[in-house]
Amino acid sequence: MTTTAHTDTAALALGDDALVLSHRLGEWMGHAPVLEEDVALANIALDLLGQARILLSMAGDEDDLAYLREERAFRNLQLVEQPNGDFAHTIARQLYFSTYQHLLYDRLATGGGPFAGLAAKAVKEVAYHRDHAEQWTLRLGDGTDLSHERMRRACEALWRFTGEMFQPVEGVGIDLTGLETPWLESVGAVLGRAGLETPEGPRTGAWRAGAGRQGLHTESFGRMLAEMQHLHRSHPGASW
């Protein structure tokens, strides 16, 4: 495989992560627990959408890649496609992913590869995403008995999807396995401050590690994709 093909593979993987999570967060619009969170989640979704546009454009036409690919052609992590669930579930998903993405972009920004420019700009956005998720984890975990229990269940439910983040992706330019230890330390510290235990058990995705990167997705992803692509597919060639 050529260097360009490797870059395309990595751009699709990282771009799909951002695109899919952006859509998931956008589903909260008008449904967040308070108005301020409608705005906060919308801003995070827009940050991720901006990242997705740049990354997908590195691999081809961004609209075609977002709206015309079939489910098996997407290379996103299974973690980011998980349904929002209750607010605690969304926060746990965001804590896990934004901690990983911040570590990733911090390394890429200094690596001098094809993603260095994007990473240098996006790492500041992702720092906010991570801090937002951390503050809500603390607030829910150290809140009422009900909020603590919901946060605990959310963290445990999503734990099995986290191992996939550290599987190798051709063309990324850094050793993703090297991010796992600092990720575990960072997430574990936040959970500890929130009065939550770090979940135990396998972290290998729904079928096996790296399944999402291979185009194998969970049941909810197909429904989400149909909704995301409906308008574009219903009006092919339309100009907005």
N, C-alpha and C positions, 0 to 999 in steps of 0.2 A: 504494500500500500504506500502511496506517495505521501510526502509531508503535507501537501495540500489536502489530500483525502483524510489524513489524520486530524488536521485542523477542523475539517468539516464535521467529522465524527464528534469531536469535543464540543464544537459550537452548537451542534444539535442537542447534545446531552444537557449542556448548561442552559441553553436557550429554552428547551422544553421544560426544565425545572422551573424557570422563572415564569414562563407563559402559563403553565398549568396552575401554579400556586397563585398567580395574579388573578386568574379566573375564580379560583376557589374563594379568595378573599373578597372579590367583587360581589360574590353571592350574599355577603353580609349587608350590602347597602340597603338601608331602611329597616334592618332587622337587628342591628347591634344593640347591646343593652342600654347604652346611653348615646346621645347625639354626638358627643365628642369622639366616641369610638367609631361611629360611621365615618367621620372625617379621617381619623387616624388610619383605619384599615384601608380606606380608599387611597390615601397617600402611599401607603406601603404597596398596595396593588399597582398603582401607577408607576412607582419606582421599578417594580419587577417587570412590568410591561415594557418600560423603556430599555431595561437590560435585555429582555427577550428580543426586542426588535433589532438591536445591534447584533446580538449573537446569531439570530436566524439569518440576518442579511449576510453574514459571513459565510453561510452555507448555501445560499440560494435566494429565491424570492421570498421575502418574509410572509406575505399574504398567502402564497401557495402553500408554504410549509405549515402555516398555522391552520389554514382552513380547508385544505384539500387532501391532506394526508389521512390515511386510514389509521385505526387504533394501533395496529402492530408496527407502524412506522415511527411512532413516538418513542423517544428514548429517555423520558423523564423518570426520576426516582418514584417508586411506589408511594413513598411518604407524602409527597406533595399532592398527590391525587386523592388522598383520603378525604372523605366527606367532612364538612365542617363540624357536624355533631353539635354539642352544646358549646358555649363560649370557652369553657375550660379545655375542650378537645382542640379547638382552633389555636388556643394559646400554647398548648403542649406541642402541637405540630410546628408552630412558628418558632418556639424556643429551640427545638431540635434542629430545624433547618437553618434558621438565621445564624445560630452559633457555628454550624458547619460552613455556611456560605461566607461568613466574616473571616474565618480562618483561611478558607480557600482564596478569597480575593486578596487578602493581605499577602499571601505567598505569591500569587500571580502578579501582583502589582510590582514586585521587585524582581520578577523572574526574567523580564526582557523578552518574553515570547509574544505571540500574536494577541494574547488577551490582556497584556500588561496595561494598555491605555484604558480599556474599559474598567479593569479591576481597580486602577488607581482612583477613578472617579466614583465607582459604585461602592467601594469599601466604606465610604463615609455614610452613604445611604443605609447600607446593611448594618452598620454600627447602631443606627437608630432603630432598625427593625429588631435587632437583638435586645437592645435596652428596653424597648417597649414590651417585648415578650417576657423579659426577666422581671420587670416591675409588676406585670399582671400575674406572673407565676407566684411572686412573693405575696401579692395582695390576696390571691385566691387560696394559696396553700396555707397562709397564716391568718386566714379570715375566720369565717364561721365553720362549724362542723360540716355543714352541707357543702360549702365551697371547697373545703379541704378534701372531702371525700370525692368530689367531682374531679378535682385536679389530680388526685392520686389515681383514680381510674383512667383518666385520659392519658397520663404519662405511661401507665402500664400498657394500655391498649396499643399505643403507637410505638412502643419500644422495639418490637420485632421488626419494624421497618427501617431502623436506623443504621444497621450494619451495611446496607447497600451503599451508603454515602461514601464509604471508604474503599470500594472496589475500584480497580484500575480502569481508567478511561483513556484510550489512545488519543494522543494529541493535546492533552491538558497541559503537559509540560512540568508537572510536579508529581511527587509520590503521594497519592491520596491516602495511602495507608499511614503515612506519617502524621496525618491530621487527627487520627483516632484518639490517641492518648490525650492531647490537649483538649479535644472536644469532650471526652469523658470527664476530665478534670473540671472544665468550665461548667458543663451541665450539672455535674454532681454538686459543685459548690452552690449553684443557684437553688437546686432542689433542697440541699441541706439547710440553707438560710430560710427556705419556705416551710421547713418542718416536714419535708417529704423525703422518703427514702428513694435512692436510685433503684429503678426497677432491676430485677434479675431475669434471667432466661435468655434464650437465643435471640440474636439480632440479625436474622437472615432473610427477611422479607416473607411474602406470603408463600412462595414456593422454594426459592433458593436465593442466595446472595446474588445481586446483579440482575434480577429478573426484569425489572423495569427498563434497565439499560438495554436489554435484549428484546424489548417490545412486548413483554408479557405483563399485563396490567390487571388490576383488581376489578371486580365487577362494576363498581360505581363509575369507573373511568369512562366506559363506553357511553353511559347516559350523559355524563358531563360533556364529553366531546361532541355528542349530537347536538346538545344545546348551544355550545360555543360556536359550532360551524353552521348552524341552521340558516341564519340570515344570508351568509355568503353563498352557500350552496343553493339557496332558493332563488337568488338573483345573480347568476353567473355573469361576469363581465360588467357588473354595475359599477358606476363611479359615484363615490359618496361626496 
